[in-house]
Amino acid sequence: MSNPAGSGMHWGIDIGGTTTILGYLKKGGFEKKTILDTDPPSGPDSLFRRISNVILEADATPCSAGVGIAGLVDRSSGLLVSSPNLPGWQDYPFRSKLSDKLNCPVAIDNDCNVFALQAIEFSIIPDAGLWLMITFGTGIGGTIIHDGAIIYGSGYAGEFGHMTVEAYGKNCLCGSKGCWERYTASGALSDYFRAHSGNAVYHTPKEIARLASIEDGAALKAFEEFGTWLGIGLANLYHCFSPDGVYLAGGLMGASEFFLEHAESEFHARCTCAWNANVLPSCSDAGAEGAAIMGRTRTG
Ligand SMILES: [Zn+2]
């Protein structure tokens, strides 16, 4: 149950591999409070302390909290089991620690799932049919949604980023090799640009998108390669799920104009299904808002 004597604030925390966003729901609206540097090498205890300090300084009696984390999350035990983007953060009891510290109920889930909860809440994803939500950033997140509900399978369904797309391809932080997220996430795009430009300096996806906008050949080639791998992965997912459509989100989708048509063409070369890919506008607060909604509804 949410804390009945609470302040009325339902907190949402979105923990990504690079940044952590905190905010709260109050009287129907969502307000972002702050952005923290996740700083994976400093460990989960450090982030836990910083998160609880921010919340308790603003709100001594929270009603509930929801946490979305980029990794494998065991919803029943409340543990972050592991995360390729948070190396060494294993079996960390985020839910019980936060619940004890804040003295309120806490719900926890994978970050893409809480992002999807926000899209379901606001009817961005239709209530009927089978849909896939896929986020592209440091890694790839995935969620399967059927008739407005998230499908978990035995617990961790939707880890599309670790679907093998190259049998003996690049090593992945998950321990496998050839995973889709090694070919269709921000690090891969930077690698493609480096290879096509011959420039050893690291360029962020934003910088590569700026170069593509002024028709830099290497940047356009990098996006073409990225789009090709996107199309390969989507064709695999359509073969497996036959979804009504997919929702593509995450920071990299801000540059979709440079790669989506390449993805579609690769998709059609591999799959006869109808292409229905919807790009969601980038909204950095949506994950934290989804986490707050989850905290309010799943602990209510
Ligand atoms: Zn992997």
Residues whose N, C-alpha, C, O or C-beta is under 5 A from the ligand:
A	BS01	ZN	G161 H162 C172 C174 S176 C179
